[in-house]
Amino acid sequence: MADVDTALHADAARPSRREQILRAAAQLFAERGSRAVGVDDVGAAVGVTGPAIYRHFASKDAMLAEMLVGISERLLAGGTGQVAAAGAEPLAQLRSLIAFQVDFALDNPALITVHDRDLVSLTEADAAQVRRLQRRYVEVWVGVLGRLHPQADTAASRARAHALFGLVNSTPHSAGRLPRERMAVLLAAMAEAAATS
């Protein structure tokens, strides 16, 4: 399996069996949609029987929930950390956030696809948790964009943040067209131009 969807691993070099299952599920869900993938399919992808999956997850829906809640938590923690580490200058904070989001998007294309397609398949409680985390992550960006554009109102900064996510998160459709490093540079330059114009 390609070295992607690293957000599912605490240690990408040595993923646990649980993390391997999540990674395989993400790939399969991205390819077919979560409803078209069975537990046996996920098990086969990691070399175990389907029922062995139940030692790690209560259900396929539990896998999807852990996947989407987990990446939302990692984005929020990572984005908050990027802003804190970048210092007080808003442009430095923006560049740090952009680099973080670009790396996430390029390294986790299956998760982006699963999120876009299968968020509606979560239980109401899990979907609400994902949306709460995502709103908080957006607000990290809104704060930085508001400092860059003090004349803009919060709604405009929020719209700008969502437009930036759309640009960067388009990578499942565009990433293979250039080598990763060139794609990262291109996306970062485009995102910064959009964010600062």
mmCIF file of the C-alpha atoms, coordinates in Angstrom:
data_MODEL
# 
_entry.id   MODEL 
# 
loop_
_atom_site.group_PDB 
_atom_site.id 
_atom_site.type_symbol 
_atom_site.label_atom_id 
_atom_site.label_alt_id 
_atom_site.label_comp_id 
_atom_site.label_asym_id 
_atom_site.label_entity_id 
_atom_site.label_seq_id 
_atom_site.pdbx_PDB_ins_code 
_atom_site.Cartn_x 
_atom_site.Cartn_y 
_atom_site.Cartn_z 
_atom_site.occupancy 
_atom_site.B_iso_or_equiv 
_atom_site.pdbx_formal_charge 
_atom_site.auth_seq_id 
_atom_site.auth_comp_id 
_atom_site.auth_asym_id 
_atom_site.auth_atom_id 
_atom_site.pdbx_PDB_model_num 
ATOM 1   C CA . MET A 1 1   ? 0.000   0.000   0.000   1.00 0.00 ? 1   MET A CA 1 
ATOM 2   C CA . ALA A 1 2   ? 1.311   3.471   -0.839  1.00 0.00 ? 2   ALA A CA 1 
ATOM 3   C CA . ASP A 1 3   ? 2.737   5.580   1.952   1.00 0.00 ? 3   ASP A CA 1 
ATOM 4   C CA . VAL A 1 4   ? -0.334  7.768   2.281   1.00 0.00 ? 4   VAL A CA 1 
ATOM 5   C CA . ASP A 1 5   ? -2.967  8.575   4.864   1.00 0.00 ? 5   ASP A CA 1 
ATOM 6   C CA . THR A 1 6   ? -0.329  8.996   7.514   1.00 0.00 ? 6   THR A CA 1 
ATOM 7   C CA . ALA A 1 7   ? -2.749  10.926  9.745   1.00 0.00 ? 7   ALA A CA 1 
ATOM 8   C CA . LEU A 1 8   ? -4.082  7.560   10.860  1.00 0.00 ? 8   LEU A CA 1 
ATOM 9   C CA . HIS A 1 9   ? -0.772  6.563   12.475  1.00 0.00 ? 9   HIS A CA 1 
ATOM 10  C CA . ALA A 1 10  ? 0.807   7.684   15.709  1.00 0.00 ? 10  ALA A CA 1 
ATOM 11  C CA . ASP A 1 11  ? 4.072   6.248   14.319  1.00 0.00 ? 11  ASP A CA 1 
ATOM 12  C CA . ALA A 1 12  ? 3.953   6.022   10.517  1.00 0.00 ? 12  ALA A CA 1 
ATOM 13  C CA . ALA A 1 13  ? 7.027   3.756   10.445  1.00 0.00 ? 13  ALA A CA 1 
ATOM 14  C CA . ARG A 1 14  ? 5.404   1.181   12.738  1.00 0.00 ? 14  ARG A CA 1 
ATOM 15  C CA . PRO A 1 15  ? 1.614   1.409   12.588  1.00 0.00 ? 15  PRO A CA 1 
ATOM 16  C CA . SER A 1 16  ? -0.304  -0.735  15.059  1.00 0.00 ? 16  SER A CA 1 
ATOM 17  C CA . ARG A 1 17  ? -2.699  -3.381  13.757  1.00 0.00 ? 17  ARG A CA 1 
ATOM 18  C CA . ARG A 1 18  ? -5.587  -1.041  14.602  1.00 0.00 ? 18  ARG A CA 1 
ATOM 19  C CA . GLU A 1 19  ? -3.934  1.727   12.549  1.00 0.00 ? 19  GLU A CA 1 
ATOM 20  C CA . GLN A 1 20  ? -3.288  -0.684  9.673   1.00 0.00 ? 20  GLN A CA 1 
ATOM 21  C CA . ILE A 1 21  ? -6.988  -1.575  9.681   1.00 0.00 ? 21  ILE A CA 1 
ATOM 22  C CA . LEU A 1 22  ? -7.989  2.090   9.628   1.00 0.00 ? 22  LEU A CA 1 
ATOM 23  C CA . ARG A 1 23  ? -5.588  2.798   6.783   1.00 0.00 ? 23  ARG A CA 1 
ATOM 24  C CA . ALA A 1 24  ? -6.901  -0.123  4.729   1.00 0.00 ? 24  ALA A CA 1 
ATOM 25  C CA . ALA A 1 25  ? -10.481 0.910   5.470   1.00 0.00 ? 25  ALA A CA 1 
ATOM 26  C CA . ALA A 1 26  ? -9.729  4.486   4.384   1.00 0.00 ? 26  ALA A CA 1 
ATOM 27  C CA . GLN A 1 27  ? -8.327  3.268   1.061   1.00 0.00 ? 27  GLN A CA 1 
ATOM 28  C CA . LEU A 1 28  ? -11.291 0.977   0.440   1.00 0.00 ? 28  LEU A CA 1 
ATOM 29  C CA . PHE A 1 29  ? -13.867 3.549   1.553   1.00 0.00 ? 29  PHE A CA 1 
ATOM 30  C CA . ALA A 1 30  ? -12.244 6.117   -0.747  1.00 0.00 ? 30  ALA A CA 1 
ATOM 31  C CA . GLU A 1 31  ? -12.332 3.742   -3.698  1.00 0.00 ? 31  GLU A CA 1 
ATOM 32  C CA . ARG A 1 32  ? -15.865 2.388   -3.205  1.00 0.00 ? 32  ARG A CA 1 
ATOM 33  C CA . GLY A 1 33  ? -17.661 4.332   -0.497  1.00 0.00 ? 33  GLY A CA 1 
ATOM 34  C CA . SER A 1 34  ? -18.067 3.027   3.037   1.00 0.00 ? 34  SER A CA 1 
ATOM 35  C CA . ARG A 1 35  ? -21.456 1.423   2.348   1.00 0.00 ? 35  ARG A CA 1 
ATOM 36  C CA . ALA A 1 36  ? -20.006 -0.731  -0.462  1.00 0.00 ? 36  ALA A CA 1 
ATOM 37  C CA . VAL A 1 37  ? -17.160 -2.112  1.663   1.00 0.00 ? 37  VAL A CA 1 
ATOM 38  C CA . GLY A 1 38  ? -17.638 -5.067  3.993   1.00 0.00 ? 38  GLY A CA 1 
ATOM 39  C CA . VAL A 1 39  ? -15.666 -6.025  7.077   1.00 0.00 ? 39  VAL A CA 1 
ATOM 40  C CA . ASP A 1 40  ? -14.330 -9.023  5.123   1.00 0.00 ? 40  ASP A CA 1 
ATOM 41  C CA . ASP A 1 41  ? -12.926 -6.620  2.495   1.00 0.00 ? 41  ASP A CA 1 
ATOM 42  C CA . VAL A 1 42  ? -11.076 -4.643  5.161   1.00 0.00 ? 42  VAL A CA 1 
ATOM 43  C CA . GLY A 1 43  ? -9.804  -7.835  6.776   1.00 0.00 ? 43  GLY A CA 1 
ATOM 44  C CA . ALA A 1 44  ? -8.512  -9.163  3.457   1.00 0.00 ? 44  ALA A CA 1 
ATOM 45  C CA . ALA A 1 45  ? -6.661  -5.900  2.845   1.00 0.00 ? 45  ALA A CA 1 
ATOM 46  C CA . VAL A 1 46  ? -4.665  -6.333  6.068   1.00 0.00 ? 46  VAL A CA 1 
ATOM 47  C CA . GLY A 1 47  ? -4.309  -10.108 5.883   1.00 0.00 ? 47  GLY A CA 1 
ATOM 48  C CA . VAL A 1 48  ? -6.809  -11.162 8.549   1.00 0.00 ? 48  VAL A CA 1 
ATOM 49  C CA . THR A 1 49  ? -10.284 -12.619 8.470   1.00 0.00 ? 49  THR A CA 1 
ATOM 50  C CA . GLY A 1 50  ? -13.174 -10.202 8.557   1.00 0.00 ? 50  GLY A CA 1 
ATOM 51  C CA . PRO A 1 51  ? -14.302 -11.317 12.030  1.00 0.00 ? 51  PRO A CA 1 
ATOM 52  C CA . ALA A 1 52  ? -10.797 -10.589 13.393  1.00 0.00 ? 52  ALA A CA 1 
ATOM 53  C CA . ILE A 1 53  ? -11.551 -6.903  12.739  1.00 0.00 ? 53  ILE A CA 1 
ATOM 54  C CA . TYR A 1 54  ? -14.065 -7.051  15.603  1.00 0.00 ? 54  TYR A CA 1 
ATOM 55  C CA . ARG A 1 55  ? -11.199 -7.455  18.077  1.00 0.00 ? 55  ARG A CA 1 
ATOM 56  C CA . HIS A 1 56  ? -10.259 -3.878  17.202  1.00 0.00 ? 56  HIS A CA 1 
ATOM 57  C CA . PHE A 1 57  ? -13.556 -2.224  16.204  1.00 0.00 ? 57  PHE A CA 1 
ATOM 58  C CA . ALA A 1 58  ? -17.157 -2.843  17.190  1.00 0.00 ? 58  ALA A CA 1 
ATOM 59  C CA . SER A 1 59  ? -18.359 -2.278  13.629  1.00 0.00 ? 59  SER A CA 1 
ATOM 60  C CA . LYS A 1 60  ? -17.523 -0.785  10.264  1.00 0.00 ? 60  LYS A CA 1 
ATOM 61  C CA . ASP A 1 61  ? -19.337 2.370   11.384  1.00 0.00 ? 61  ASP A CA 1 
ATOM 62  C CA . ALA A 1 62  ? -17.010 2.539   14.402  1.00 0.00 ? 62  ALA A CA 1 
ATOM 63  C CA . MET A 1 63  ? -14.038 2.459   12.009  1.00 0.00 ? 63  MET A CA 1 
ATOM 64  C CA . LEU A 1 64  ? -15.489 5.314   9.985   1.00 0.00 ? 64  LEU A CA 1 
ATOM 65  C CA . ALA A 1 65  ? -16.206 7.349   13.115  1.00 0.00 ? 65  ALA A CA 1 
ATOM 66  C CA . GLU A 1 66  ? -12.721 6.847   14.549  1.00 0.00 ? 66  GLU A CA 1 
ATOM 67  C CA . MET A 1 67  ? -11.217 7.741   11.191  1.00 0.00 ? 67  MET A CA 1 
ATOM 68  C CA . LEU A 1 68  ? -13.106 11.018  10.759  1.00 0.00 ? 68  LEU A CA 1 
ATOM 69  C CA . VAL A 1 69  ? -13.105 12.112  14.397  1.00 0.00 ? 69  VAL A CA 1 
ATOM 70  C CA . GLY A 1 70  ? -9.408  11.249  14.651  1.00 0.00 ? 70  GLY A CA 1 
ATOM 71  C CA . ILE A 1 71  ? -8.343  13.281  11.632  1.00 0.00 ? 71  ILE A CA 1 
ATOM 72  C CA . SER A 1 72  ? -10.448 16.218  12.800  1.00 0.00 ? 72  SER A CA 1 
ATOM 73  C CA . GLU A 1 73  ? -8.715  16.117  16.186  1.00 0.00 ? 73  GLU A CA 1 
ATOM 74  C CA . ARG A 1 74  ? -5.292  15.940  14.530  1.00 0.00 ? 74  ARG A CA 1 
ATOM 75  C CA . LEU A 1 75  ? -6.048  18.858  12.233  1.00 0.00 ? 75  LEU A CA 1 
ATOM 76  C CA . LEU A 1 76  ? -7.204  21.019  15.139  1.00 0.00 ? 76  LEU A CA 1 
ATOM 77  C CA . ALA A 1 77  ? -4.212  20.158  17.319  1.00 0.00 ? 77  ALA A CA 1 
ATOM 78  C CA . GLY A 1 78  ? -1.782  20.536  14.422  1.00 0.00 ? 78  GLY A CA 1 
ATOM 79  C CA . GLY A 1 79  ? -3.203  23.829  13.212  1.00 0.00 ? 79  GLY A CA 1 
ATOM 80  C CA . THR A 1 80  ? -3.228  25.297  16.710  1.00 0.00 ? 80  THR A CA 1 
ATOM 81  C CA . GLY A 1 81  ? 0.361   24.151  17.198  1.00 0.00 ? 81  GLY A CA 1 
ATOM 82  C CA . GLN A 1 82  ? 1.456   25.644  13.873  1.00 0.00 ? 82  GLN A CA 1 
ATOM 83  C CA . VAL A 1 83  ? 0.087   29.060  14.781  1.00 0.00 ? 83  VAL A CA 1 
ATOM 84  C CA . ALA A 1 84  ? 1.709   28.989  18.226  1.00 0.00 ? 84  ALA A CA 1 
ATOM 85  C CA . ALA A 1 85  ? 5.085   27.914  16.812  1.00 0.00 ? 85  ALA A CA 1 
ATOM 86  C CA . ALA A 1 86  ? 5.085   30.516  14.039  1.00 0.00 ? 86  ALA A CA 1 
ATOM 87  C CA . GLY A 1 87  ? 5.268   33.509  16.385  1.00 0.00 ? 87  GLY A CA 1 
ATOM 88  C CA . ALA A 1 88  ? 3.162   36.663  16.356  1.00 0.00 ? 88  ALA A CA 1 
ATOM 89  C CA . GLU A 1 89  ? 3.471   37.643  12.677  1.00 0.00 ? 89  GLU A CA 1 
ATOM 90  C CA . PRO A 1 90  ? 0.215   36.748  10.835  1.00 0.00 ? 90  PRO A CA 1 
ATOM 91  C CA . LEU A 1 91  ? 1.939   36.067  7.498   1.00 0.00 ? 91  LEU A CA 1 
ATOM 92  C CA . ALA A 1 92  ? 4.308   33.592  9.179   1.00 0.00 ? 92  ALA A CA 1 
ATOM 93  C CA . GLN A 1 93  ? 1.299   31.956  10.875  1.00 0.00 ? 93  GLN A CA 1 
ATOM 94  C CA . LEU A 1 94  ? -0.522  31.743  7.546   1.00 0.00 ? 94  LEU A CA 1 
ATOM 95  C CA . ARG A 1 95  ? 2.461   30.175  5.797   1.00 0.00 ? 95  ARG A CA 1 
ATOM 96  C CA . SER A 1 96  ? 2.802   27.646  8.595   1.00 0.00 ? 96  SER A CA 1 
ATOM 97  C CA . LEU A 1 97  ? -0.904  26.760  8.418   1.00 0.00 ? 97  LEU A CA 1 
ATOM 98  C CA . ILE A 1 98  ? -0.752  26.452  4.637   1.00 0.00 ? 98  ILE A CA 1 
ATOM 99  C CA . ALA A 1 99  ? 2.287   24.159  4.761   1.00 0.00 ? 99  ALA A CA 1 
ATOM 100 C CA . PHE A 1 100 ? 0.544   22.031  7.389   1.00 0.00 ? 100 PHE A CA 1 
ATOM 101 C CA . GLN A 1 101 ? -2.683  21.755  5.365   1.00 0.00 ? 101 GLN A CA 1 
ATOM 102 C CA . VAL A 1 102 ? -0.815  21.059  2.117   1.00 0.00 ? 102 VAL A CA 1 
ATOM 103 C CA . ASP A 1 103 ? 1.176   18.258  3.762   1.00 0.00 ? 103 ASP A CA 1 
ATOM 104 C CA . PHE A 1 104 ? -2.003  16.834  5.257   1.00 0.00 ? 104 PHE A CA 1 
ATOM 105 C CA . ALA A 1 105 ? -3.812  16.931  1.925   1.00 0.00 ? 105 ALA A CA 1 
ATOM 106 C CA . LEU A 1 106 ? -0.964  15.383  -0.053  1.00 0.00 ? 106 LEU A CA 1 
ATOM 107 C CA . ASP A 1 107 ? -0.330  12.676  2.534   1.00 0.00 ? 107 ASP A CA 1 
ATOM 108 C CA . ASN A 1 108 ? -3.995  11.774  3.166   1.00 0.00 ? 108 ASN A CA 1 
ATOM 109 C CA . PRO A 1 109 ? -5.937  11.764  -0.119  1.00 0.00 ? 109 PRO A CA 1 
ATOM 110 C CA . ALA A 1 110 ? -8.107  8.804   0.838   1.00 0.00 ? 110 ALA A CA 1 
ATOM 111 C CA . LEU A 1 111 ? -9.156  10.480  4.085   1.00 0.00 ? 111 LEU A CA 1 
ATOM 112 C CA . ILE A 1 112 ? -10.167 13.628  2.228   1.00 0.00 ? 112 ILE A CA 1 
ATOM 113 C CA . THR A 1 113 ? -12.270 11.563  -0.169  1.00 0.00 ? 113 THR A CA 1 
ATOM 114 C CA . VAL A 1 114 ? -13.847 9.566   2.665   1.00 0.00 ? 114 VAL A CA 1 
ATOM 115 C CA . HIS A 1 115 ? -14.648 12.730  4.582   1.00 0.00 ? 115 HIS A CA 1 
ATOM 116 C CA . ASP A 1 116 ? -16.275 14.361  1.547   1.00 0.00 ? 116 ASP A CA 1 
ATOM 117 C CA . ARG A 1 117 ? -18.323 11.310  0.649   1.00 0.00 ? 117 ARG A CA 1 
ATOM 118 C CA . ASP A 1 118 ? -19.034 9.494   3.905   1.00 0.00 ? 118 ASP A CA 1 
ATOM 119 C CA . LEU A 1 119 ? -19.438 12.132  6.613   1.00 0.00 ? 119 LEU A CA 1 
ATOM 120 C CA . VAL A 1 120 ? -23.187 11.734  6.097   1.00 0.00 ? 120 VAL A CA 1 
ATOM 121 C CA . SER A 1 121 ? -22.871 8.043   7.006   1.00 0.00 ? 121 SER A CA 1 
ATOM 122 C CA . LEU A 1 122 ? -21.775 8.797   10.584  1.00 0.00 ? 122 LEU A CA 1 
ATOM 123 C CA . THR A 1 123 ? -24.212 8.619   13.449  1.00 0.00 ? 123 THR A CA 1 
ATOM 124 C CA . GLU A 1 124 ? -25.693 11.966  14.415  1.00 0.00 ? 124 GLU A CA 1 
ATOM 125 C CA . ALA A 1 125 ? -23.491 12.169  17.521  1.00 0.00 ? 125 ALA A CA 1 
ATOM 126 C CA . ASP A 1 126 ? -20.277 11.325  15.659  1.00 0.00 ? 126 ASP A CA 1 
ATOM 127 C CA . ALA A 1 127 ? -21.088 13.729  12.813  1.00 0.00 ? 127 ALA A CA 1 
ATOM 128 C CA . ALA A 1 128 ? -21.773 16.478  15.365  1.00 0.00 ? 128 ALA A CA 1 
ATOM 129 C CA . GLN A 1 129 ? -18.406 15.828  17.012  1.00 0.00 ? 129 GLN A CA 1 
ATOM 130 C CA . VAL A 1 130 ? -16.588 15.997  13.660  1.00 0.00 ? 130 VAL A CA 1 
ATOM 131 C CA . ARG A 1 131 ? -18.360 19.243  12.773  1.00 0.00 ? 131 ARG A CA 1 
ATOM 132 C CA . ARG A 1 132 ? -17.505 20.805  16.163  1.00 0.00 ? 132 ARG A CA 1 
ATOM 133 C CA . LEU A 1 133 ? -13.833 19.950  15.706  1.00 0.00 ? 133 LEU A CA 1 
ATOM 134 C CA . GLN A 1 134 ? -13.847 21.207  12.142  1.00 0.00 ? 134 GLN A CA 1 
ATOM 135 C CA . ARG A 1 135 ? -15.469 24.503  13.149  1.00 0.00 ? 135 ARG A CA 1 
ATOM 136 C CA . ARG A 1 136 ? -12.725 25.002  15.718  1.00 0.00 ? 136 ARG A CA 1 
ATOM 137 C CA . TYR A 1 137 ? -10.071 24.266  13.083  1.00 0.00 ? 137 TYR A CA 1 
ATOM 138 C CA . VAL A 1 138 ? -11.672 26.742  10.692  1.00 0.00 ? 138 VAL A CA 1 
ATOM 139 C CA . GLU A 1 139 ? -11.643 29.350  13.462  1.00 0.00 ? 139 GLU A CA 1 
ATOM 140 C CA . VAL A 1 140 ? -7.860  28.909  13.824  1.00 0.00 ? 140 VAL A CA 1 
ATOM 141 C CA . TRP A 1 141 ? -7.594  29.973  10.177  1.00 0.00 ? 141 TRP A CA 1 
ATOM 142 C CA . VAL A 1 142 ? -10.195 32.716  10.589  1.00 0.00 ? 142 VAL A CA 1 
ATOM 143 C CA . GLY A 1 143 ? -8.152  34.247  13.402  1.00 0.00 ? 143 GLY A CA 1 
ATOM 144 C CA . VAL A 1 144 ? -5.014  34.355  11.263  1.00 0.00 ? 144 VAL A CA 1 
ATOM 145 C CA . LEU A 1 145 ? -6.850  35.622  8.194   1.00 0.00 ? 145 LEU A CA 1 
ATOM 146 C CA . GLY A 1 146 ? -8.578  38.279  10.302  1.00 0.00 ? 146 GLY A CA 1 
ATOM 147 C CA . ARG A 1 147 ? -5.209  39.578  11.461  1.00 0.00 ? 147 ARG A CA 1 
ATOM 148 C CA . LEU A 1 148 ? -3.973  39.636  7.854   1.00 0.00 ? 148 LEU A CA 1 
ATOM 149 C CA . HIS A 1 149 ? -7.116  41.424  6.653   1.00 0.00 ? 149 HIS A CA 1 
ATOM 150 C CA . PRO A 1 150 ? -8.259  43.587  9.589   1.00 0.00 ? 150 PRO A CA 1 
ATOM 151 C CA . GLN A 1 151 ? -10.724 45.421  7.348   1.00 0.00 ? 151 GLN A CA 1 
ATOM 152 C CA . ALA A 1 152 ? -12.569 42.178  6.506   1.00 0.00 ? 152 ALA A CA 1 
ATOM 153 C CA . ASP A 1 153 ? -15.405 40.950  8.663   1.00 0.00 ? 153 ASP A CA 1 
ATOM 154 C CA . THR A 1 154 ? -15.419 37.500  10.227  1.00 0.00 ? 154 THR A CA 1 
ATOM 155 C CA . ALA A 1 155 ? -17.806 36.101  7.620   1.00 0.00 ? 155 ALA A CA 1 
ATOM 156 C CA . ALA A 1 156 ? -15.410 37.095  4.820   1.00 0.00 ? 156 ALA A CA 1 
ATOM 157 C CA . SER A 1 157 ? -12.451 35.513  6.653   1.00 0.00 ? 157 SER A CA 1 
ATOM 158 C CA . ARG A 1 158 ? -14.457 32.343  7.184   1.00 0.00 ? 158 ARG A CA 1 
ATOM 159 C CA . ALA A 1 159 ? -15.436 32.218  3.496   1.00 0.00 ? 159 ALA A CA 1 
ATOM 160 C CA . ARG A 1 160 ? -11.786 32.741  2.548   1.00 0.00 ? 160 ARG A CA 1 
ATOM 161 C CA . ALA A 1 161 ? -10.727 29.872  4.849   1.00 0.00 ? 161 ALA A CA 1 
ATOM 162 C CA . HIS A 1 162 ? -13.258 27.497  3.269   1.00 0.00 ? 162 HIS A CA 1 
ATOM 163 C CA . ALA A 1 163 ? -12.136 28.522  -0.222  1.00 0.00 ? 163 ALA A CA 1 
ATOM 164 C CA . LEU A 1 164 ? -8.528  27.778  0.756   1.00 0.00 ? 164 LEU A CA 1 
ATOM 165 C CA . PHE A 1 165 ? -9.529  24.331  2.027   1.00 0.00 ? 165 PHE A CA 1 
ATOM 166 C CA . GLY A 1 166 ? -11.287 23.662  -1.274  1.00 0.00 ? 166 GLY A CA 1 
ATOM 167 C CA . LEU A 1 167 ? -8.168  24.601  -3.200  1.00 0.00 ? 167 LEU A CA 1 
ATOM 168 C CA . VAL A 1 168 ? -5.741  22.589  -1.096  1.00 0.00 ? 168 VAL A CA 1 
ATOM 169 C CA . ASN A 1 169 ? -8.043  19.613  -0.537  1.00 0.00 ? 169 ASN A CA 1 
ATOM 170 C CA . SER A 1 170 ? -8.538  19.148  -4.276  1.00 0.00 ? 170 SER A CA 1 
ATOM 171 C CA . THR A 1 171 ? -5.427  16.963  -4.184  1.00 0.00 ? 171 THR A CA 1 
ATOM 172 C CA . PRO A 1 172 ? -7.221  13.606  -4.570  1.00 0.00 ? 172 PRO A CA 1 
ATOM 173 C CA . HIS A 1 173 ? -8.035  14.859  -8.092  1.00 0.00 ? 173 HIS A CA 1 
ATOM 174 C CA . SER A 1 174 ? -4.763  16.607  -8.928  1.00 0.00 ? 174 SER A CA 1 
ATOM 175 C CA . ALA A 1 175 ? -1.867  15.258  -6.840  1.00 0.00 ? 175 ALA A CA 1 
ATOM 176 C CA . GLY A 1 176 ? -0.656  12.599  -9.283  1.00 0.00 ? 176 GLY A CA 1 
ATOM 177 C CA . ARG A 1 177 ? -0.072  15.144  -12.011 1.00 0.00 ? 177 ARG A CA 1 
ATOM 178 C CA . LEU A 1 178 ? 3.190   16.409  -10.487 1.00 0.00 ? 178 LEU A CA 1 
ATOM 179 C CA . PRO A 1 179 ? 5.819   14.934  -8.173  1.00 0.00 ? 179 PRO A CA 1 
ATOM 180 C CA . ARG A 1 180 ? 4.837   15.500  -4.540  1.00 0.00 ? 180 ARG A CA 1 
ATOM 181 C CA . GLU A 1 181 ? 7.397   18.219  -3.819  1.00 0.00 ? 181 GLU A CA 1 
ATOM 182 C CA . ARG A 1 182 ? 6.452   20.241  -6.888  1.00 0.00 ? 182 ARG A CA 1 
ATOM 183 C CA . MET A 1 183 ? 2.775   19.835  -6.068  1.00 0.00 ? 183 MET A CA 1 
ATOM 184 C CA . ALA A 1 184 ? 3.375   21.014  -2.496  1.00 0.00 ? 184 ALA A CA 1 
ATOM 185 C CA . VAL A 1 185 ? 5.179   24.146  -3.718  1.00 0.00 ? 185 VAL A CA 1 
ATOM 186 C CA . LEU A 1 186 ? 2.450   24.884  -6.271  1.00 0.00 ? 186 LEU A CA 1 
ATOM 187 C CA . LEU A 1 187 ? -0.394  24.421  -3.781  1.00 0.00 ? 187 LEU A CA 1 
ATOM 188 C CA . ALA A 1 188 ? 1.321   26.517  -1.126  1.00 0.00 ? 188 ALA A CA 1 
ATOM 189 C CA . ALA A 1 189 ? 1.978   29.359  -3.577  1.00 0.00 ? 189 ALA A CA 1 
ATOM 190 C CA . MET A 1 190 ? -1.604  29.286  -4.863  1.00 0.00 ? 190 MET A CA 1 
ATOM 191 C CA . ALA A 1 191 ? -3.040  29.169  -1.344  1.00 0.00 ? 191 ALA A CA 1 
ATOM 192 C CA . GLU A 1 192 ? -0.880  32.055  -0.142  1.00 0.00 ? 192 GLU A CA 1 
ATOM 193 C CA . ALA A 1 193 ? -1.828  34.145  -3.182  1.00 0.00 ? 193 ALA A CA 1 
ATOM 194 C CA . ALA A 1 194 ? -5.522  33.450  -2.541  1.00 0.00 ? 194 ALA A CA 1 
ATOM 195 C CA . ALA A 1 195 ? -5.213  34.156  1.173   1.00 0.00 ? 195 ALA A CA 1 
ATOM 196 C CA . THR A 1 196 ? -3.337  37.421  0.857   1.00 0.00 ? 196 THR A CA 1 
ATOM 197 C CA . SER A 1 197 ? -5.117  38.998  -2.125  1.00 0.00 ? 197 SER A CA 1 
# 
